[in-house]
Amino acid sequence: MEPINNVVIEFYKYLLASKCKDIALYDLRKEQQGCDFIFVVTNSSQILNKKFATAMLAEMNSNVFPEGYSKGEWIIFDFNDIVLHSFIPSMREKYSLDKLWKNKRVDLSKLLKNKD
């Protein structure tokens, strides 16, 4: 497998610092999906999910709200090579993206160790 690039690693660090839960990364570089990586994260409530999205928009100096922002249950950011799905727990379970991409999951415990 190709090494994970620094942009993805820095994105992962940002998600950790933002207190996202159950962070999962899927490597889709060999798939025809329109992106190279998908992150799936959980925030415990709609309010916290929207707060996270608002902070990310501020970090990116953007005023364009992502898909799903108004409800706050499932917010999707598309950064071209990286797509981020930020869920509340019930929506993450309902849509089961983790099951869909389970064979493409990246072991995040090794990601930072390999870059330190």
PLY file of the C-alpha trace (Angstrom):
ply
format ascii 1.0
element vertex 116
property float x
property float y
property float z
element edge 115
property int vertex1
property int vertex2
end_header
0.00 0.00 0.00
1.18 3.52 -0.79
2.15 5.69 2.17
-0.43 8.16 3.48
0.44 11.74 2.57
1.08 14.52 5.09
-2.15 16.37 4.26
-4.17 13.37 5.43
-2.06 13.07 8.58
-2.48 16.76 9.41
-6.22 16.43 8.78
-6.31 13.50 11.22
-4.45 15.56 13.83
-7.01 18.35 13.38
-9.86 15.90 13.96
-8.16 14.63 17.13
-7.63 18.18 18.40
-11.28 18.96 17.63
-12.36 16.16 19.98
-14.15 14.15 17.29
-15.03 10.63 18.41
-14.66 7.27 16.67
-12.44 8.64 13.90
-12.16 6.27 10.96
-10.15 6.70 7.77
-10.78 4.80 4.55
-8.25 4.64 1.72
-10.08 4.74 -1.60
-7.15 5.55 -3.88
-7.68 2.34 -5.84
-11.43 2.89 -6.16
-13.38 5.03 -8.60
-15.01 7.20 -5.94
-13.97 10.74 -6.84
-11.84 11.11 -3.71
-8.77 9.41 -2.30
-9.71 9.28 1.38
-12.87 9.34 3.47
-12.89 10.27 7.14
-15.92 9.32 9.23
-16.28 10.90 12.67
-18.90 11.21 15.38
-19.93 14.17 17.48
-22.31 13.46 20.35
-25.13 15.86 19.41
-26.47 17.98 16.58
-25.33 21.10 18.43
-21.76 19.80 18.82
-21.71 18.56 15.23
-22.72 22.00 13.96
-20.21 23.65 16.32
-17.47 21.43 14.88
-18.55 22.29 11.32
-18.60 26.01 12.12
-15.08 25.80 13.58
-13.86 23.95 10.51
-15.37 26.61 8.24
-13.60 29.31 10.25
-10.33 27.37 10.00
-10.74 27.26 6.22
-11.86 30.92 5.98
-15.02 29.76 4.25
-18.59 30.99 4.50
-20.04 28.18 2.37
-21.93 25.82 4.64
-21.46 22.11 3.91
-24.21 19.68 2.97
-26.29 18.69 6.00
-25.28 21.66 8.16
-28.83 22.90 8.75
-29.94 19.69 10.49
-26.56 18.84 12.00
-27.15 15.08 11.95
-24.83 14.22 9.05
-22.54 16.94 7.74
-20.46 16.31 4.64
-17.33 18.24 3.72
-15.85 17.67 0.27
-12.21 18.72 0.00
-11.67 17.00 -3.37
-9.12 14.34 -2.34
-10.58 14.05 1.17
-14.25 13.76 2.08
-15.34 14.08 5.71
-18.59 12.65 7.05
-19.41 14.02 10.50
-22.32 12.22 12.15
-24.30 12.16 15.34
-24.26 8.58 16.72
-27.74 7.49 15.54
-27.12 8.64 11.96
-23.71 6.99 11.81
-25.28 3.73 12.85
-28.23 4.14 10.48
-26.17 4.82 7.34
-23.36 2.36 8.16
-20.62 3.89 6.02
-18.14 2.02 8.20
-19.60 -1.29 7.01
-19.61 -0.13 3.39
-15.87 0.61 3.38
-14.69 -1.82 6.10
-12.12 -3.50 3.84
-10.54 -0.09 3.07
-10.07 1.01 6.68
-6.67 2.45 7.65
-5.15 1.49 11.00
-4.94 4.94 12.60
-2.87 3.65 15.53
0.04 3.25 13.10
-0.52 6.47 11.17
1.12 8.87 13.60
3.77 6.39 14.74
5.06 6.09 11.18
5.37 9.88 10.84
6.98 10.82 14.16
0 1
1 2
2 3
3 4
4 5
5 6
6 7
7 8
8 9
9 10
10 11
11 12
12 13
13 14
14 15
15 16
16 17
17 18
18 19
19 20
20 21
21 22
22 23
23 24
24 25
25 26
26 27
27 28
28 29
29 30
30 31
31 32
32 33
33 34
34 35
35 36
36 37
37 38
38 39
39 40
40 41
41 42
42 43
43 44
44 45
45 46
46 47
47 48
48 49
49 50
50 51
51 52
52 53
53 54
54 55
55 56
56 57
57 58
58 59
59 60
60 61
61 62
62 63
63 64
64 65
65 66
66 67
67 68
68 69
69 70
70 71
71 72
72 73
73 74
74 75
75 76
76 77
77 78
78 79
79 80
80 81
81 82
82 83
83 84
84 85
85 86
86 87
87 88
88 89
89 90
90 91
91 92
92 93
93 94
94 95
95 96
96 97
97 98
98 99
99 100
100 101
101 102
102 103
103 104
104 105
105 106
106 107
107 108
108 109
109 110
110 111
111 112
112 113
113 114
114 115
